Amino acid sequence: MKTDPQDIPEPDRVPGAPHPRHTARVIGQDHAISEFVDAARGGRLHHAWMLTGPRGVGKATLAWAIARWMLSGGNSDDLSVPSEAPEVRRIAALSEPQLQLIRRPWDDKAGRLSAQITVDEIRRLLSFFHMSSAEGGRRIAIIDAADDMNTAAANALLKILEEPPKDALILLVTHQPARLLPTIRSRCRTLRLSPLNPAQMASVLADLGINEDADPLAALSDGSVGEALRLAGQDGLDRFQRLVDLFGTLPRMDRLAASRFADGAAGRAGADGDPFDLTITLLDRFLTRAARAGLMGPPLPQAANGEGALLTRLSPDDQAARIWADAQARLSARARTGRAVNLDPAALVMDMLTELAHLPPAQSVSPDKS
């Protein structure tokens, strides 16, 4: 039975947030906006652009803002377009004839999203450029994320980039540009987006109606709005606070508290997220921040109460920093392997916590009595 289009999830949308095409403004990326606007107005508009940067910093939001701006005449300096513009309504409804979106398709036979962007999707793009050529004017394609293309799809896109259609603009959203073919990268101009600072994060979260404290969310998400929304939707700040409190019991880790934290990794992934993935992410962030503390001092802002004092004790120098960094790389790989072979998530996390509690930096400190 064919799936109702209304029931198909959008692979390029962060759970708990509106799709980027519905986001009215791009925050914190003024340099990238200015670079694109200057190129468009200066007659230097390349036919293909890679929008790069960490996941969740606004690459897709920028791509959709560029599309609205270009198709509506490009009159503003900041890519803003009046909400009543017909192009805005058509783009929001995915009914704009001069715009084509390429993303992972729905597999009706499997009843799930395809794991990759297939060559058939790029062939749709070829058809779009061919069919829309008679209409004239600017034609825009957004590929989100270009990293998801399989080999056949990437090769098909390369042929388009080698001989671009007249008045075509192709926007490639990519989280890991190194995964793309070098020949694709060489035919694109790059717009680099940066992580958001706490003030910018606060502005975005306010726009989205999220009332969480922006400072710890910005710290824990490394300036990624997408990651901040995931953390907010899964009580990530509370879970991280419990992790900090747990490490505060070293060198004799509270086994009961550790067991409770590990149990939080169990459960099935759902619309709100994956508890195991969240737990591993929080452990990874804690170890990364511990390593950073040994080299540069505790990171600011803090992501949990008492985090700064704890990291000062756990990672006082570069030797401790190297131990935490090695642990982060080792345990991250173990988590991926454990997921692949379906190990019990709670048992796997408990083993990780036990190993971390016996590392030299953890054994050389005493709990803060203040």
Buried (B, 14 or more C-beta within 10 A) or exposed (E): EEEEEEEEEBBBBBBBBBBBBEBEEBBBBEEBBEBBBEBBEEEEBBBBBBBBBBBBBBBBBBBBBBBBBBBBEBEEEEBBBEEEBEBBEBBBEEEBEBBBBBBBBBEEEEEEBBEBBBBEBBEBBBEBBEEBBEEEEBBBBBBBBBBBBBEBBBBBBBEBBEEBBEBBBBBBBBBEBEBBBEEBBEBBBBBBBBBBBBEBBBBBBEBBEBEBBBBBBBBBBBBBBBBBBBBBBBBBBEBBBBBBBBBBBBEEBBEEBBEEBBBBBBEEEEEEBBBBBBBBBBBBBBBBBBBBBBEEEBBEBBBBEBBBBBBBBBBBEEEBBBBBBEBBEEBBEBBEEBBEEEBBBBEBBBBBBEBBBEBEBBEEBEBEEE
